[in-house]
Amino acid sequence: MSVPDEPAPALRPRAGEQRKYQRFAAAFPVEFWGEQSDGIGTAVDISREGCRIVSGDVVPRGDYLHMQIAVDGHKEPMRIDLAVARWSRRGEFGVEFIRMHPRHQAQWRNTIRSREEADSSGRSRGDLQDHPPSPGTGGQPEGRS
């Protein structure tokens, strides 16, 4: 599995939103089918327990879904045996994963962990890049020793 050159940015919650887990930007193709809907889309915000999907197909809130997500660097799509649409608005919806095979659960955890690590190391590099070395500081950013 390759690590992206640029870390996936951690997405900040909108005002009034409370999140259990940090979200990360992604662009994973998704196929879904359920009680009331089926279609394709793109997982664009991912977290440990679910994702936001952009799709031209309407998915009503509360619909239970089966899904396949084509995660970068993996030969076969990750299967979610059961997910629920927690919210839905024009062109997008959010799902919470309820049940998936342990192998796919581990695959998803690894995907999230790699994003967390990339974001963490990106913040460290970005912190130094925001404070370039000043003349006479021995190559150290100003205010740091």
Backbone hydrogen bonds, N-H to C=O, Kabsch-Sander energy under -0.5 kcal/mol:
donor,donor_aa,acceptor,acceptor_aa,energy
11,L,23,R,-2.5
17,E,14,R,-2.3
23,R,11,L,-0.7
24,F,46,I,-2.3
25,A,9,P,-1.7
26,A,44,V,-2.0
28,F,43,A,-1.9
30,V,41,G,-2.7
31,E,68,Q,-2.4
32,F,39,G,-2.7
33,W,66,H,-2.1
34,G,37,S,-2.4
35,E,64,Y,-1.3
39,G,32,F,-2.8
41,G,30,V,-2.3
42,T,54,V,-2.1
43,A,28,F,-3.2
44,V,42,T,-0.7
44,V,52,R,-2.5
45,D,52,R,-1.1
46,I,24,F,-2.7
47,S,50,G,-2.6
50,G,47,S,-0.7
51,C,95,V,-1.5
52,R,45,D,-2.4
53,I,93,F,-3.3
54,V,42,T,-2.6
55,S,53,I,-0.5
55,S,91,G,-1.9
62,G,85,A,-3.5
63,D,60,P,-2.0
65,L,83,A,-3.0
66,H,33,W,-3.0
67,M,80,I,-2.3
68,Q,31,E,-2.5
69,I,78,M,-2.7
70,A,29,P,-2.7
71,V,69,I,-1.2
74,H,71,V,-1.6
78,M,69,I,-3.2
80,I,67,M,-2.9
81,D,79,R,-0.6
81,D,99,R,-1.0
82,L,99,R,-2.1
83,A,65,L,-2.1
84,V,96,E,-2.0
85,A,63,D,-2.4
86,R,84,V,-0.8
86,R,94,G,-2.4
87,W,94,G,-1.1
89,R,92,E,-2.6
92,E,89,R,-2.6
93,F,53,I,-2.1
94,G,87,W,-2.0
95,V,51,C,-2.8
96,E,84,V,-2.2
97,F,49,E,-3.2
98,I,82,L,-2.9
99,R,82,L,-2.2
104,H,101,H,-0.5
105,Q,101,H,-2.4
106,A,102,P,-2.4
107,Q,103,R,-1.9
108,W,104,H,-2.4
109,R,105,Q,-2.5
110,N,106,A,-2.5
111,T,107,Q,-2.0
112,I,108,W,-2.6
113,R,109,R,-3.0
114,S,110,N,-2.5
115,R,111,T,-1.6
116,E,112,I,-2.7
117,E,113,R,-2.7
118,A,114,S,-2.3
119,D,115,R,-2.6
120,S,116,E,-2.6
121,S,117,E,-2.7
122,G,118,A,-2.1
123,R,119,D,-2.0
124,S,120,S,-1.7
125,R,121,S,-2.5
126,G,122,G,-2.9
127,D,123,R,-2.4
128,L,124,S,-1.6
129,Q,125,R,-2.3
130,D,126,G,-2.0
131,H,127,D,-0.5
131,H,128,L,-0.9
134,S,140,Q,-1.0
137,T,134,S,-1.7
140,Q,137,T,-1.3
142,E,132,P,-0.7
144,R,141,P,-1.5
